[in-house]
């Protein structure tokens, strides 16, 4: 498999789940026409990342096996293209910020719920996920190992590191926040230190607290023949709504991962026991903890 193409669906949501369903389906058709292997939505597309209070979240949460989500399974089969659909998932004791990836046959291959919910803000009303799964995605011209983070997960190096250790080659990152130099730099760092490709899709300008700038990093910092290291950025969208196609040089990435020193080549896990400690000390104490 020489390359893996991801369509970043940088879309403005409508006022309803029904409207988002129809707009999302149209965007997926555009992605398939552009030659994408996978189309990826921004965070919590079913309700346009609306997070207000427990009552609103309960009212807008949808079943993972309900009509909204399964419509994208059917569409993936119709288009012969994988789809990563995001939604507010009905769940107990509170809804989850969820992603499901359907392969080109409509089969569910990856189910993920945001682990690092923003507990300091309104996302405290959500149930966080509890694992970082990975999966093999059959594209029809080869397999690629995928995993996912959602927005605030990006802030923690452990998220991408666990996904790399789980075998992921490409990380899918639905997002809903202002993408500025520091957040984009986090993604660049996660790609570099784990030798993974990262596809991030954000809402465009016009969505509250969002500004577009969906990005793709290929994770290849050094290329034979180049005089120095290179920027792993392969695509950065502007602020406008659109479908942006990012191409990851998967064959080159695999060769690079087999030779370079990052990732899991020279780690010393026996030294990392403090990473599992649950203790918190100043200056990292917060009233909500």
Secondary structure, DSSP 8 states (H G I E B T S, - for coil): ---EEEEEEE----SSHHHHHHHHHHHHHHHHHTT-SEEEE-TTGGGTS----HHHHHHH-B-TTSHHHHHHHHHHHHHT-EEEEEEEE--SSS-EEEEEEE-TTS-EEEEEE-SS--TTTGGGGS-------EEEEE-SS-EEEEEEEEGGGGG-HHHHHHHHHTT-SEEEEE--S---HHHHHHHHHHHHHHT-EEEEE---TTSTT-----EEE------TT-SS----EEEE--SS-EEEEEEE-HHHHHHHHTTSSSTTSS--GGG-GGGG-----TTS--TT-
